[in-house]
Amino acid sequence: MTEFHYSGTLADGKACQGSVRAADAQAARLRLMGQGIAPVRLTRADAAAVREGGDAAQGPVVRLKRAQVLQFTREMAHLKQANMPLDRALAILRETVTDPRVDAFLAQVQAGVRGGKSLYLSLLPFERDLGRQYLVLIRAGEASGALHTILQELTTQLEADDKLRNYIAASMTYPLILMVVAVLSVIILLAFVVPQFRQIFDSMGDKLPYTTQLVLQLSDFVRGHWMALMLSLLALGLLIRRWAVSAGGRQAIDSALLGIPLMGKVLENLQFALYFRTFGTLLQRGVPMVDALRIAVDTLTNAALREEMLPLTDKVKSGQRLSEGFATPRFARTSTRQLVRVAEETGQLDATLLSLSSRCEDEGRRVMGRVLAAMEPAIIIVLGMVVAFIIVAILGGVLSINDTI
């Protein structure tokens, strides 16, 4: 018998650690699972640590795309709804898959299930791609015997998240194209059109209008230093990207994004839509409130918003009501605090949070529609003004030559 040190989680989500004696690592896992403990890390007393789901025999953990996670969840939900055993369902999925990456993922999960692990433990090595919320709901579904229902809910939620991201990407495509066209149009005018009038204007010297001289100087600068300009922009972009990766830079950028008129409100609403949806779904499936708060805050990709919502977990953990945690300036002009307080009194907190999620998403879409409706003509107007300024400056120079003659 070998002694193993372990750290894991109990059925209520609380962390635990200790030691257990077993013949091997697999036997130790099964013994802990029989005691209601989900092992996260096993360490032999006389050997290196063996991470749950990361054995060398299974090979390296593959990376999954969001579309692949959605496809796996959707198909597993259909198979489990037909009361298909996990091992058989994974085997059927491997027969139909064509992507080598997904096949490797299914092979590792199937190996874990055949080795006696639950689906939750078999998916644990892929937490980076699946997310904590995904795994917690899978564990709750297995514990309650409603795994097929959980998989269907996860499919619906993943589809909603994917639909929201596609909406944002599609909405921003046209304005970005307009901005690129605007910049390229101005560069082409300065680099190729304006120089055609250089020989005509050289004979005028200082008699040219000030606007014509300004456009000619700007054109000369672009033509003479285009390489330096490109390198400078590239270096600036790399520096900003490196700064944005740091904690301070990410915090400053995300705070600045929230301060943008209208667009900051859109970002805030869409972020809280994911937050409330995750929070409500976890509570609906019986996850303890403190654990649900910790998982939900991870959905906030904006560092400034995440920093604001982190203290909420400690407040609830210390015994305060959840509604008191929403007594912040950001929620001062909304009815969020009052709705949460009423939900706590009536026992409808999960449904209220899901309703808040829908409200935030609808508000974000509505404001984004207004922003895009104003952004597209604004870009066209600015582009027209710049182009008109250049054309008027050139025409002014031509007219000044005629006046001189």
N, C-alpha and C positions, 0 to 999 in steps of 0.2 A: 504494500500500500504506500502511496506517495501523498505527501501533504501539499495542498495547493492553497495559495492565498488568492482571494477573490475580492472584486468590487462590482457591485451591480445595483439593481433597483428592485424594490418590492412591488407588489401588485398595485399599491396606491401611489406609486411614482416616487417614493422616498428612496434616497440613496442608502446603501448599506455596504459593509465590508466585513471580512472575517476569513476563516480558513476552513478547509474541508479535506478529508482524507478519502482517496479513491485510487483505483488501479491505474487509471490514465486520465488525460484531460477530458476525453469524451464522457467517461463515467462521472467525472466531477461535475460537468455541465448538467448531465441528466439528474444527478442527485440534487443540485441546487434548484433546477426547474421543478423537481418534485416538492421542494420546500417553498415554492412560490417566489423564488428569486430569479430574476433575469440577469445572468452574468454578463458583464460588459468587459471584464478583464480577468484573466486567469494567469497566475504566476506560480510556477513550480518553486518549491523552497530551495531547490538546488540547480535551477536552470533559468533561462531568459523568459520574459513574459510572452504569453501566447494570447494575442488579442482575439476577441470573439469575432469569428467570421473572417479572419485574416490569415489563416494557416497557409503555409507555403505550398501545401498540396493542392490548394485551390488556385494557385497562381495569383498574379497581381490583380488588384481591383480595377475593373474597367470603368470608364466615364460614360455617362448617359446624357443624351440630349432631352430637353423637355418633351419633345414630340414622342420620343421613345418611351419615356416614363408614362405618358398619357396612353399610348397604345398598349403597353403592358398592363396597366391598371384596367383599361376598358375590357380587354380580352379576358383577364382573370376574373373580372366581375361577371361576365357572361358564363364562364365555365363553372364558377362557384355557385352561381344561381341554379345551375343544373345539378348541384350536389356532387360535383366532380372532386375526387380526392386531390390534395395539393400536388402530390408526386405525379399523378396522371395528368393533371392540368398543365403542369410545367413541361411534361414530356410532349403533350400535344402542341404547346406553343413552340417548342424547339423544332418540331417537324415542319412548321409553317414559316418560320422566320428565315429571312434571307440576309440580314445584316450580320456579319461576323461579330461585331461588338455586342449586339443584343444576344446572340447565341452564347457568347462567353458569359454574359451576365446571367442568362437563364441556367447555364451549366453550373455556375457557382451557387446559385440559389437552390437548384435541385439537389446538388451535393449536400448542402446544409440540411435540407428537409429529409433526405434519405439517411443522413447521419443522426437523426433524432431531434434536430432543432425545430423550433417553431418558425413560422414564416417571418415573424418579427426579427428573430435572431439571425435568420438567413439573410435578411435584407439589411441588417445593421451595418455591414461594411460599406454600404452605398448611401449612407446618411447624407453625404455631401451633395449628392444629386437629388435624392428623394426628399430631404428635409426632415426636421425633427417632427413636425406636425404629422407628416405622412406615416412615420414609423409609430408614433404614439397612437394614432387611430387604428393602425393595423394591430397593435398589441391589445387595444381595447376591444376590437372586433373579435380577436381570438379568445380573449378572456370571457366575453359575453356570449360566444357562440353565434355571433351575427356577422361573420367576416364578409359574407356576400353583400350585406347591406352597407357595410363600411366601404367596400370596394366601389359600390355604386355611388356612394356619396363622394368619395375621392374623385371618381371619374367626373362627376358633375362639377365639383369644385375646380379641378384642373382645367376642364373645358371652359369654365367661366374666367379663370385667370388667363388662359391662353387667348380667349376672345377679347379680353380687355387689353392685353398687350398688343394684339394685332390691330385693335381699333386705334390705339395710340400711335403705332408705327404708321398705319395707313393715313391717319390724320396729319401727321407731320411730314409726310413724303412730299406733297405738293409745295408747301411753303419752303422746304429746304431746296427743292429744285429751282424755285423762283429766286432764292437768294444766290445760288450758284450761278444761275444765268445772269443775274444782275451784276455780280462781281466780274464774270468773264466778259460781259458786254463792255463794261467800263475799261477793263484792261485792254481789250482789242481796240477800242477807240483811241486810247492814249498811246498804245504801242505801234499801231499800224495806220490809223486814219489821220490823226493830227500831224505826224511827221511829213505827210504828203504836202502840207501847206508851209513847211519850214522855209523852203527856198523863196516862196512868195513874200513871207513876212520878214526875212532877214534884212531886206533893203530898207525897211521902215525903222528899225532900231527901237528907240525909246518912244516913238510916236504911236506905237500900237496901244490900244486900250489895256488897262490893267488886267482885266479878266483874260484877255488873249495872251498876255505875257505869262500870267499864272498857269494857264493850261499848257503853254509851250514848255515852261520850266518843269511842270509835273510830268509831261511826256518825256522830256529829256532824262529826268531822274529815273523813270521806270525803265526806259530803254538802256540807260547806262549802268544801272545797278540791279537788274532783274535777278541775276544770280545771287547777289548778296541778300536781296529781299527774300528770295525763296529759302536760302539757308537760315536767315534770321527767323523766319516764320516757323521753319522746321525745328530749330533749336528752342524757340519759345514754346512750341507745342510740347516738345519732350520735357522741358522743365516744368510746365504746368501739369503734365500728366504725372511726373514723378512727385510733385508737390501734392497732387490730389490723392495719391496713394497713402500719404502719411496721415496720421490721425488728425493733426491740426488742420492740414489742408482740406481734408474731406469734410471736417466740421464747418470750416469757413465757407466752402463752396456750397454745401447743402443749406447752410443758413442763408446765404445770398440767394439761392434758388427760391427759397420760401418767401423771400422779400420782394420778388418780382411781381408787379401788379398783375392781377388776374391769373397769370400762369402759376404763381406760387400757390394760389388757392386751388387750382386744378391738381397740382402735385400733392398738396396736403389731403385733399378729399380722396384721391385714388389710393394713397398710402393707407389712410384710415379705413378704406373699404376692405382692403386685404386684412388689416389688423382685426377689425370687428368680426369679419367672417370667420377667420381662424379661431378667435376667442370663443365665439358663439358655438361653432361646430365642436370644439373640444369639450366645452361644458355640456353640450347636448349628448355627448357620448360618455359622460361620467368621469371625465378627467378632472382632478382636483383643481380648484381655482388658481392656486399659486403656480402650479405647473402649467396650467393653461396660459397664464399671464407671461410666464417666462418664454413659452414657445411662441406666443402671438407677437411678442416684441421683436422676435427675430425676423418677422416678415417686413418690418420697417427698414427699408434699404437706405432711407435718408437718415444720416447720422444725427442731425439736429433733432428730428422727431424722436428717434430712438433714445437719445439722451434725455429728452423730456419725459418719456413714458417709463423709463427704467425704475424711477422711485416708486411707481405705483405698486410694483410687486412687493417691495419692502413694507409699504403702508398696509396692504392687505394682510401680509404675513404677521405684522405687529398687532392685528386685531381691528384695524380701522375698516369702515365700510368702503366698498368699492366706489360708490358715488362720491365720497369725499376726495378720492384721488383725481377726479375729473374737475375739481375746483381750481382750475388753472386759467390764466389769461387766454390761452388758445381756445378753450371751450366756453369762455365767458358769454359770448354772443350766440351760443347755440343752446338747444334744449337737451343736450346729451346728458348732463348731470342729473336733471330732473327725471328724464326717462329711465336712467339706470337706477335711481333711487326708488321710483315706483316699481320697477321690475324686481328689485330686491325684496320689496314688501309683498309683492304678489307671487313671487316664485317663478316669474317668467323671464329670468335674466337671459337665458340662451336665445329665446325667440326675439327679445328686444335687441340684443346685440346683432343678430342676423338682419333685423329690420334696419338698424343703424347702418349696417354695411351696404344694404341696397340704397339707402338714402344718400350716403356719401358717394357711391358710384354714380347714381343719377345726377347728383349735383356736379360732380366732376365732369361728366360728359356734357352737361348743359353749359357750364362755364367754358369748357374747351371749345364747344361749338361757337360760342361768342368770340373767343380769342381768335380762332381760325378764320371766322368770318371777317374780323377786322384786320388780321395779319396779311391776308393775301392782297387786298387792295392797297394796304399801306406799303408793302414791298414794291408793288407796281408803281405807285405814286412816287416813292423815293427814287426808284430807278429812272422813271421818266424825268424827274427834276434834275438828276445828275446828268443824264444824256442831253437834256435840253440846255443845261448850263454850258456843256462843252460845245454844242452846236452853235449856240448864241455867241459864245466867245469867238469861235472861228468866223462866223458871219460878221461880227463886229470888226474883226481885223480886216476882212475883205472890204467892207464898207469904208473903213478908214483909209484904205489904199485909194479907193475911188475918189474920196473927198480930197486927198492929197494931190491926185492927178488933176 
